[in-house]
């Protein structure tokens, strides 16, 4: 028997199974004994709740983050060791009082590791994603995050997925909504699906969703901005045949943001790298009107507020807030700064203390920026959704190994943003009952507002929240629906159904 190196172009991936004799078995065990291969290294943790991208193992300790809601008082991380070695103790342990000591043994040799388990909400999405756009949908009563798909060299991701959540903590991947690869969903684009934004609009008696994004435009050999439209926050989306913005006075056409002014009803479209631009959106939300305007905040340094990219605009108590990202997305110093204005067109007055969110090396949190913001309807509760660099890639392509997080955003009594402390723990699940109630109130049929008697139900009809009849079969997709029951005595009642 001869060992064969597997390196270079020779990387076999397929094989088969053959019977062997007892003599051949002994020869194989002698050459590849598990006992010879055993080490005292702790190799990982295999429980399904472990956030694998953020596990850290050193020579004497291990840090194991797990999903929020995991019972740390009775938890087994299912530690992995090499074949032939053993680990003790076995089974669930109490991690609420600090690190638990585990011993890895092989023969007479042993090694002890102090294992810490922490319930962390951040990151909120699995894998690598960046540039998150967050939406609180008035149609479904759910939160949605639309990120850049990360983990590709040269920011080469070609598609957008959408994730939904009932509480801004627990997310479900609802699938791909747009693919920019050549021959995909966008006629003018060939990849580089970057930094989206979305606006929910009530138009012509129903909700519409306008999704804006940047993509590589081969005919112009540069990034341009596009738009797609759908009737639901998860699609299907149909992209316009041409870009919505294909020329600019300076900088790149990336990192768009869409904002509807609650005072005037006008919708603004912001974008830019190196310079902050905006245009007015037409009533159809699929085109712009007038000229491009430039309102880049002036001054600053990489240590405070020098504008780079990632504009985000929101309105609170008569103040227009402008947030943007500083430095390069691959830098640990990448951070969020802000200013305010009296209108959505500026001029922007940079805050006296302009930093909103910045790295915390003591927690291994680096480059937290490119954010969006969401307000929980009916409250003054605000949250900032952003990406950070995965700690294991700080010195290995950090700009394309990013992960999406959320933390609380607060204000002082003068409306100034309090600096956000980025956390591993994240936030507590958000109560979105007001969002659900508002969504349901739109769709309740007038004749279904009162409940009937106790007569037998003889008919059931389901409606979407915009009043569309869905028939007699209960909907299976996530969302809020109205179930209208007709009774034998002719009375009706309507019930809110949340899936």
Secondary structure, 3 states (H helix, E strand, C coil): CCCCCCCCCCCCCCCCCCCCCHHHHHHHHHHCCHHHHCCCCEEEECCCCECHHHCEECCCEEEEEECCCCCCCCECCCEEECCCCEEECCCCECCCCCCEEEEEEECCEEEEEEEEEEECCCCCCCCCEEEEEEEECCCCCCEEEEEEECCCHHHCCCEEEEEEECCCCCEEEEEEEEECCCCCCCCCCCCCCEEEEEEEEEECCEEEEEEEEEEEECCCCEEEEEEEEECCCCCCCEECCCCCECCCCCCECCCCEEEECCCCCCEEEEECECCCEEEEECCCCCCEEEEEEECCCCCCCCCCCCCCEEEEEEEECCEEEEEEEECCCCCCCCEEEEEEECCCCCCCEEEEEEEEECCEHHHCEEEEEEEEEEECCCCCCEEEEEEEECHHHCCCCHHHCEEEEEEEECECCCCCECCCCCCCCCCCCCCCHHHHHHHHHHHCCHHHCCCCCCCCEEEEEEEECCCCEEECCCCCCCCEEEEEEEECCCCEEEEEEEC
